[in-house]
C-alpha cells in the first residue's frame, strides 16, 4: 500500500499523534514553559538518534532513495546546530539524561536498523510526516513558540516529506506494523513532555 494510506487506515492513532494536547497548548500559548523545554531537550536527543539511524540507512537504501535520505541527514545535522542555539537562548542543558520515552524511541530505531529497507523507509517517512502534520495543527503558534511551529511547517520541509513518501512507495510501499510502532512512539513522546514538564 502507498504510505499515504497509512494515516487513513489508523485514523484514531494518527489523530492522537498529530492533534495532541501538547500541540494545542503550543498553539494557544497555554503550554507550561517547563513542559516545552523538556520536550525541546528530549527532541534534540531524538534528532541525534535519528541522524545515526538515517546515516546507516543511506548505503543500503535503493539509489532512488539515497539522495533524499542524504539531504535529510544533512538537514538533521543543521537541526542539531539549531537546537544548540535554542538551548543557549533558553538556558537549557542538552546533555540532560534521556527520559524513558526518548530511550524507548532510540531502541525502536536500533531495532529498525536490522529491518528491511521498506520498513526503515516507512519509519523515516512516518516520523517526518507526523512532525509536519502535528506542527501544522499548531499553526500559527502562540507568539512565544511561533518560531518553532514555523520551523517544522515550511514548504521545504513539506517537499522533503513528499520526497520521502515517493522513496518509500518505490521501495515497496508502507509497512503497516512499523507505522503503528512509530506513531505510538510519537504519542509517548508528546505525553512525556507534558508529564515530565
C-alpha positions in Angstrom: 0.0 0.0 0.0 1.1 3.6 -0.5 2.5 5.2 2.6 -0.1 8.0 2.4 -2.8 5.4 3.1 -1.4 4.5 6.5 -2.7 7.6 8.4 -6.2 6.9 7.0 -6.1 3.2 8.0 -5.1 4.2 11.5 -7.0 7.4 11.9 -7.6 7.3 15.6 -3.9 6.8 16.4 -2.9 9.4 13.8 -5.3 11.9 15.4 -3.7 11.3 18.8 -0.2 11.7 17.4 -0.9 14.8 15.4 -3.5 16.6 17.5 -2.0 16.0 20.9 -2.9 18.4 23.8 0.8 19.4 23.8 0.4 20.8 20.4 -2.9 22.6 21.2 -1.2 24.2 24.2 1.7 25.4 22.0 -0.8 26.9 19.6 -2.8 28.5 22.3 0.1 29.6 24.5 -1.0 27.6 27.5 1.9 25.2 27.5 4.0 25.3 30.7 7.4 26.6 29.7 9.0 23.7 31.6 7.0 21.2 29.6 8.1 22.8 26.3 11.7 23.0 27.5 11.6 19.3 28.5 10.3 18.4 25.0 13.0 20.6 23.3 15.8 18.9 25.2 14.5 15.4 24.6 13.8 16.2 20.9 17.4 17.2 20.4 18.4 13.8 21.8 15.9 12.2 19.4 17.2 14.1 16.4 20.8 12.8 17.2 19.4 9.2 17.4 17.5 9.7 14.1 20.6 11.1 12.4 22.6 8.0 13.3 19.8 5.7 12.1 19.3 7.6 8.8 23.1 7.8 8.1 23.3 4.0 8.4 20.2 3.6 6.2 21.7 5.6 3.2 24.2 3.0 1.9 21.7 0.1 2.0 18.8 2.1 0.5 17.9 1.9 -3.2 19.7 4.5 -5.4 16.5 6.5 -5.8 16.1 6.9 -2.1 19.8 7.7 -1.3 19.7 11.3 -2.4 16.6 12.2 -0.3 18.0 10.4 2.7 21.3 12.2 2.4 19.6 15.6 2.1 17.6 14.7 5.2 20.7 13.6 7.1 22.3 17.0 6.3 19.2 18.8 7.5 19.3 16.8 10.7 22.9 18.0 11.3 21.8 21.6 10.7 18.8 21.0 13.0 21.2 19.9 15.8 23.0 23.2 15.4 19.6 25.0 15.6 18.8 23.1 18.8 22.1 24.2 20.3 21.3 27.8 19.5 17.9 27.4 21.1 19.3 25.8 24.2 21.7 28.7 24.7 18.9 31.2 24.3 16.7 29.3 26.7 19.4 28.3 29.2 18.9 24.5 28.6 21.3 21.6 29.1 21.1 19.4 26.1 23.2 16.8 27.9 20.4 16.1 30.3 19.6 12.3 30.6 17.2 10.8 28.2 13.7 10.2 29.6 12.0 6.8 29.2 10.1 7.8 26.1 13.2 9.1 24.4 15.1 5.9 25.3 12.2 3.8 24.0 12.2 5.7 20.7 16.0 5.2 20.4 15.5 1.4 21.0 12.9 1.3 18.2 15.3 2.9 15.8 18.0 0.5 16.8 15.6 -2.4 16.1 14.8 -0.9 12.7 18.5 -0.9 11.8 18.0 -4.6 11.3 14.8 -4.3 9.4 14.4 -4.4 5.7 14.7 -1.2 3.7 10.9 -0.9 3.1 10.3 -0.9 6.9 13.1 1.6 7.6 11.9 4.0 4.9 8.4 3.7 6.3 9.7 4.7 9.7 11.6 7.8 8.4 8.6 8.9 6.4 6.2 8.3 9.4 8.5 10.3 11.7 8.7 13.3 9.4 5.1 13.2 8.2 4.0 13.1 11.9 6.0 16.2 12.6 4.7 18.0 9.6 1.0 17.3 10.4 1.5 17.8 14.1 3.1 21.2 13.9 0.7 22.2 11.1 -2.1 21.6 13.6 -0.3 24.1 16.0 -0.3 26.9 13.4 0.2 29.8 13.8 1.5 29.0 17.3 1.5 31.4 20.3 4.0 34.2 19.9 6.5 32.6 22.3 6.5 29.4 20.2 5.8 30.6 16.7 9.4 30.2 15.6 9.3 26.5 16.5 6.0 25.9 14.7 7.2 27.7 11.6 10.4 25.6 11.7 8.5 22.4 11.1 5.8 23.6 8.7 7.8 25.4 6.0 7.5 24.5 2.3 10.9 22.9 2.2 10.0 20.5 4.9 6.8 19.6 3.2 8.7 18.9 0.0 11.1 16.7 1.9 8.2 14.7 3.3 6.7 14.2 -0.1 10.1 13.0 -1.4 10.3 10.5 1.4 6.9 9.2 0.5 7.9 8.7 -3.1 11.1 6.9 -2.0 9.1 4.6 0.4 6.5 3.8 -2.2 9.1 3.0 -4.8 10.7 0.6 -2.3 7.5 -1.4 -1.8 5.1 0.9 0.0 4.2 1.3 3.6 4.9 -1.2 6.4 1.7 -1.2 8.5 3.4 -2.6 11.7 6.2 -0.1 11.6 3.8 2.8 11.0 1.9 1.8 14.1 5.1 1.4 16.2 6.4 4.9 15.2 3.0 6.6 15.8 2.8 5.0 19.2 6.3 6.3 20.0 5.3 9.8 18.8 2.3 9.8 21.2 4.5 8.6 24.0 7.0 11.4 23.3 4.3 14.1 23.5 2.9 12.5 26.6 6.4 12.5 28.2 6.8 16.2 27.6 3.5 17.1 29.3 4.1 14.7 32.2 7.7 15.5 32.9 7.3 19.2 32.4 
